[in-house]
Amino acid sequence: MTTNERSGPLEDLTIIDCTMALAGPFGAGLLADLGARVIKVEPPLGDGYRNIPPFLPDHASPYEDREAATDYGAPFASVNRNKRSVRLDLKSDKDRDTFLKLCDQADAVVENMRAGVMDGLGIGYDVISARNEAIVYACVRGFGDPRTGESPYAEWPCLDAAAQSFGGLVQANDNLVTPAFADIFPGTLMALGVVSAIHHAKTSGRGQFLDVSMYDAMLGLQKSAVASFGFTGKPRPAGLQRAMTLYPFDLFPAKDGRVAIAAVQPHHWDLLCAAMDRPDLITDERTATNPARLVNVDFAEAEITAWTSQHTRAEIMTALNGTIPAGPVNDMADIHADPHVVVRQMLEEYQPPGDNPPTALAANPIKFTETPTSLYQPPPLLGEHNDEVLAEFGINIDES
């Protein structure tokens, strides 16, 4: 269950989080999970991601009651744990002044609005850094910020599907990739950039501006495809090819679902053949080597499928006995029941607001021996911590 102590290797850092939806909050959430004091600054009606279902059982539909939209659905809760919420109207002179006073005492500000929005409000990087020269200002944008290179698409809106398409991920997979990879990966890179820039500021005394373009992040994710095109001058065919370089490296049908099998080393293939009770395939010229299996992929696939389709996922995993890279295609019910997830403490329970039973959120996957992290702050209600945070920062709202 939720603890009361903020802990982790970043517990000396303070982050002002102006992000909304998924990309920015995911990155800020990583910093929060690592122990940073993260203050989520929300507009009067809150982060619009609060309105995305599913909702808690006692939650009124936001389509029936607009005020109920200030509560949170599961997607919001998933990326805003370990944060506190302060509601400010950044179009108000008084609240802008309060916001700047928060930034005066922060190590970093993060946001994911369109380029120029914060500048237009009079609270962009230039204004904040003039007050706090060590501040790190980080953002996720669809096509980057003009400060680091003005894209011809800089003014365009961008969401996950568009960035995946621009950046080649859709072509590589012949489909959109879920979960929203063009949100999650840029958010992760932003968090890494923040930590790196703060490290530099701690030694130099100078902060800086950094941005991550969603388009750029998708390109950076595909370093192998970029290099392959550089070597050959030819784009890869659409869709993940089942037999481009290694086989088997694929999904195979089981009686109760599918399993992944990646028997790519010679001894892996021998072990798979032994598990299938097919020693003949070890010496068969059509399957004896990886190049042979690539040429005869239909035959190799048919032989493996004939075995896997006669067994359940558990039976296949038992037969392989951890000897080769393989795994069942799990759904979330399977994952919640997996002993690995239990022993690794990858699900952390907390008590949501209202008359609701405890529920679980995904834990921080980075495990430390000296600075362990925890779920210490439930996902916040909108503006839940206004008074607490302002008092902590020594800000008198009447004087702001």
C-alpha positions in Angstrom: 0.0 0.0 0.0 1.0 3.7 -0.3 3.8 4.8 2.0 4.1 8.4 3.3 7.8 8.9 2.6 9.1 10.2 -0.7 12.3 8.2 -1.6 14.6 7.5 -4.4 17.8 8.8 -6.0 16.2 12.1 -7.2 14.6 13.1 -3.9 16.7 16.3 -3.8 15.1 17.6 -7.0 12.0 19.7 -7.5 10.1 19.5 -10.8 7.3 21.8 -11.8 5.1 19.7 -14.1 2.9 21.6 -16.6 2.4 18.5 -18.8 -0.9 17.1 -19.8 -2.3 14.0 -21.6 0.3 11.2 -21.9 3.8 12.0 -23.3 4.8 14.7 -20.8 3.1 13.2 -17.8 4.8 9.8 -18.5 8.2 11.5 -18.4 7.4 13.6 -15.3 6.0 10.5 -13.7 9.3 8.7 -14.2 11.0 11.5 -12.3 8.4 11.3 -9.6 8.8 7.6 -9.3 12.6 8.2 -8.9 11.9 10.3 -5.9 11.7 13.9 -7.3 9.3 16.3 -5.7 6.9 16.8 -8.6 4.3 19.5 -8.5 1.7 19.1 -11.2 0.3 22.5 -12.2 -3.2 22.1 -13.8 -5.6 24.6 -15.4 -9.0 25.3 -13.8 -10.7 22.3 -15.4 -7.6 20.1 -14.9 -5.6 17.9 -17.2 -7.9 16.7 -20.0 -6.5 13.2 -19.5 -8.5 13.0 -16.3 -11.6 12.5 -18.4 -10.5 9.3 -20.2 -12.2 6.1 -19.0 -12.4 3.7 -17.3 -13.4 5.5 -14.1 -13.7 4.4 -10.5 -17.1 2.8 -9.7 -18.4 5.8 -7.8 -17.3 8.3 -10.5 -20.0 10.3 -12.3 -19.7 10.4 -16.0 -18.0 13.6 -17.1 -20.4 13.7 -20.0 -23.3 14.0 -17.5 -21.6 16.3 -15.0 -18.7 18.6 -16.2 -17.4 19.1 -12.7 -16.9 15.3 -12.4 -14.3 15.7 -15.1 -12.0 16.9 -12.5 -11.8 13.4 -11.0 -9.5 10.9 -12.6 -9.8 7.9 -14.8 -7.3 5.0 -15.0 -5.1 6.5 -17.8 -4.6 9.7 -15.7 -3.9 7.7 -12.5 -1.4 5.5 -14.3 1.0 8.4 -15.2 0.4 10.8 -12.3 1.2 8.8 -9.2 3.7 10.3 -6.8 2.7 13.8 -7.9 0.8 16.6 -6.1 -1.7 18.8 -7.9 -1.9 22.6 -7.7 -4.7 24.3 -9.7 -3.6 27.6 -11.3 -5.1 29.7 -14.0 -2.0 30.7 -16.0 -4.1 33.3 -17.8 -4.5 35.2 -14.5 -1.8 37.7 -13.5 -2.0 36.5 -9.9 -1.7 32.8 -10.7 1.2 33.4 -13.2 3.0 35.2 -10.4 2.4 32.2 -8.1 3.7 29.9 -10.8 6.9 31.9 -11.3 7.5 31.8 -7.6 7.3 28.0 -7.7 9.8 28.0 -10.6 12.2 30.2 -8.6 12.7 27.3 -6.2 12.7 24.4 -8.8 15.4 22.5 -10.6 13.3 22.0 -13.7 10.0 22.9 -15.5 8.5 20.4 -17.9 5.7 21.0 -20.4 4.3 19.5 -23.6 2.2 22.3 -25.1 2.6 23.6 -28.7 5.6 25.8 -29.3 5.0 29.3 -28.2 2.1 28.7 -25.8 4.0 29.3 -22.6 5.9 32.2 -24.2 2.6 33.8 -25.2 1.5 33.5 -21.5 4.6 35.4 -20.5 6.0 32.4 -18.5 8.2 30.7 -21.1 11.9 29.7 -20.8 13.3 33.2 -21.2 11.2 34.6 -18.4 11.8 31.7 -16.0 15.5 31.5 -16.7 16.0 35.2 -16.2 14.7 34.6 -12.6 16.4 31.3 -12.0 19.6 30.9 -14.1 20.1 27.3 -13.1 16.6 26.2 -14.2 16.2 23.3 -16.7 13.3 23.8 -19.0 12.2 20.7 -20.9 9.4 20.0 -23.3 8.0 17.3 -25.6 6.7 18.7 -28.9 5.3 16.9 -31.9 8.0 18.4 -34.2 10.4 20.1 -31.8 10.8 23.7 -30.7 12.3 26.5 -32.9 15.0 27.0 -30.2 16.7 23.7 -31.3 15.7 23.7 -35.0 12.6 25.1 -36.7 10.7 22.3 -38.4 8.4 23.2 -41.3 5.8 21.3 -39.2 6.5 23.2 -36.0 3.0 24.7 -35.7 1.2 21.5 -36.5 -0.6 19.6 -33.7 0.7 16.0 -33.1 -0.6 12.9 -31.4 0.8 9.4 -31.1 -0.7 8.1 -34.4 0.7 11.0 -36.4 4.2 10.7 -34.9 4.4 7.0 -35.4 3.4 7.4 -39.0 5.9 10.3 -39.7 8.7 8.5 -37.9 8.5 5.2 -39.7 7.1 3.0 -36.9 3.8 2.3 -38.7 5.6 1.3 -41.8 8.0 -0.9 -39.9 5.1 -2.8 -38.2 2.5 -2.3 -40.9 0.3 -0.9 -38.2 0.1 1.4 -35.2 2.0 0.1 -32.2 0.3 0.0 -28.8 0.6 1.2 -26.1 1.1 4.8 -27.5 4.8 4.4 -28.3 5.2 7.9 -29.8 4.1 9.3 -26.4 5.8 7.0 -24.0 9.3 7.0 -25.6 9.6 10.8 -26.1 8.4 11.2 -22.5 11.1 8.8 -21.3 13.8 10.7 -23.3 12.6 13.9 -21.8 13.1 12.5 -18.3 16.6 11.4 -19.2 17.3 14.8 -20.7 16.1 16.5 -17.5 18.4 14.5 -15.3 21.3 15.1 -17.7 20.7 18.8 -17.8 20.3 19.1 -14.1 23.6 17.2 -13.6 25.3 19.8 -15.9 23.6 22.7 -14.0 24.8 21.4 -10.6 28.4 21.6 -11.8 28.2 24.7 -14.0 25.4 26.7 -12.3 23.8 27.2 -15.7 20.4 25.7 -16.7 19.3 25.2 -20.3 16.4 24.5 -22.6 15.8 21.1 -24.1 13.2 19.5 -26.2 12.2 16.1 -27.5 10.3 15.9 -30.8 7.9 13.0 -31.0 9.0 12.6 -34.7 12.7 12.6 -33.7 12.1 10.1 -31.0 10.5 7.6 -33.4 13.5 8.0 -35.7 16.0 7.6 -32.8 14.1 4.4 -31.9 14.9 2.8 -35.2 18.6 3.1 -35.3 18.9 -0.3 -37.0 16.5 0.7 -39.8 18.3 4.0 -40.3 21.7 2.2 -40.6 20.3 -0.4 -42.9 19.1 2.2 -45.3 22.4 4.0 -45.1 24.2 0.7 -46.0 21.8 -0.4 -48.8 20.0 2.7 -50.0 16.8 0.6 -49.8 13.9 1.0 -47.3 12.9 -2.2 -45.5 9.6 -3.8 -46.8 6.5 -2.8 -44.9 5.7 -4.8 -41.8 8.0 -6.7 -39.5 9.4 -9.5 -41.6 9.1 -12.9 -39.9 12.3 -14.0 -41.5 14.6 -11.1 -42.4 17.7 -12.1 -40.5 16.9 -14.7 -37.9 14.5 -17.7 -37.7 12.6 -18.7 -35.6 12.0 -15.3 -34.2 8.2 -15.3 -34.2 4.9 -16.0 -32.6 3.4 -19.5 -32.8 -0.1 -20.7 -32.0 -0.9 -22.7 -28.8 -4.1 -24.4 -27.8 -4.9 -21.4 -25.5 -3.2 -18.5 -27.3 0.3 -17.9 -28.6 3.9 -18.2 -27.6 7.0 -16.3 -28.8 10.0 -18.5 -29.7 13.4 -17.0 -30.6 15.7 -20.0 -31.2 18.4 -18.1 -33.1 21.7 -19.5 -31.9 22.7 -23.0 -33.1 22.3 -24.5 -29.7 18.9 -22.9 -29.3 17.7 -24.6 -32.4 19.1 -28.0 -31.2 17.3 -27.5 -27.8 14.0 -26.6 -29.5 14.2 -29.6 -31.7 14.8 -31.8 -28.7 11.8 -30.3 -26.9 9.7 -31.0 -29.9 11.1 -34.6 -30.1 12.3 -33.8 -33.7 16.0 -34.5 -33.7 15.7 -35.0 -37.5 15.3 -31.2 -37.9 18.8 -30.6 -36.4 20.4 -32.3 -39.4 17.7 -31.6 -42.1 19.4 -29.4 -44.8 16.3 -27.2 -44.9 16.6 -26.3 -41.2 20.1 -27.2 -40.0 21.3 -23.6 -40.1 19.8 -20.1 -39.7 20.5 -19.3 -43.4 18.7 -22.5 -44.4 15.7 -21.8 -42.2 15.5 -18.3 -43.8 15.3 -19.8 -47.2 12.9 -22.5 -46.2 10.9 -20.4 -43.7 7.5 -21.9 -44.7 8.7 -25.4 -44.0 10.3 -24.4 -40.7 7.3 -22.5 -39.5 5.0 -25.4 -40.4 7.1 -27.9 -38.4 7.2 -25.7 -35.3 3.5 -24.8 -35.5 2.6 -28.5 -35.8 4.1 -28.9 -32.3 3.0 -25.7 -30.6 -0.6 -26.0 -31.7 -0.9 -29.3 -29.9 -0.1 -27.8 -26.5 -1.1 -25.1 -24.1 1.3 -22.1 -23.5 2.1 -23.6 -20.0 2.9 -27.0 -21.6 5.2 -25.4 -24.1 7.0 -23.3 -21.5 7.4 -26.5 -19.4 8.9 -28.4 -22.3 11.3 -25.7 -23.1 12.2 -25.4 -19.4 13.9 -22.0 -19.7 16.6 -23.3 -22.1 15.8 -20.9 -25.0 14.3 -17.4 -25.3 10.6 -17.9 -25.3 7.5 -16.5 -23.6 3.8 -16.9 -23.5 1.7 -14.0 -25.0 0.2 -12.8 -21.7 -2.9 -10.7 -21.2 -3.1 -8.4 -18.1 -4.9 -11.1 -16.0 -1.9 -13.5 -16.7 0.5 -10.8 -15.8 -1.2 -10.0 -12.5 -1.0 -13.7 -11.5 2.6 -14.2 -12.7 5.0 -15.0 -9.8 7.7 -12.8 -11.4 5.5 -9.8 -11.1 4.8 -10.6 -7.4 8.4 -11.2 -6.4 9.6 -8.1 -8.3 7.0 -6.0 -6.6 5.8 -4.6 -9.9 2.3 -3.9 -8.7 1.7 -1.4 -5.9 -1.6 -0.9 -4.2 -3.1 2.4 -3.1 -6.4 3.6 -1.8 -8.2 5.6 -4.5 -10.6 8.4 -3.4 -14.2 7.8 -2.7 -15.9 4.6 -1.7 -13.7 2.4 -3.8 -11.6 -0.7 -3.0 -7.8 -0.6 -3.2 -6.4 -0.9 -6.6 -2.9 -1.4 -8.1 -0.6 0.6 -10.3 2.5 -0.4 -12.2 5.6 0.1 -10.0 8.9 1.7 -11.0 10.8 -0.9 -13.0 14.2 0.6 -12.0 15.2 -1.3 -8.8 17.8 0.3 -6.6 19.7 -1.3 -3.7 20.7 2.0 -1.9 17.9 4.4 -2.8 14.7 2.3 -3.2 11.6 4.0 -4.6 7.9 3.6 -3.6 4.4 4.6 -4.3 4.1 7.3 -1.6 1.6 9.7 -3.2 -1.7 8.5 -4.8 -2.6 10.2 -8.1 -4.0 13.6 -7.0 -7.4 15.1 -7.2 -7.4 18.4 -9.1 -5.9 21.1 -6.9 -5.8 18.8 -4.0 -2.5 20.2 -2.7 -2.8 23.9 -3.4 -2.6 25.0 0.2 0.0 22.4 1.2 2.4 23.1 -1.7 2.2 26.9 -1.5 2.9 26.8 2.2 5.8 24.5 1.6 7.2 26.9 -0.9 6.6 29.9 1.4 4.2 31.5 -1.1 1.4 33.7 0.4 -1.4 33.6 -2.2 -2.7 36.9 -1.0 0.6 38.6 -1.9 1.0 36.9 -5.2 
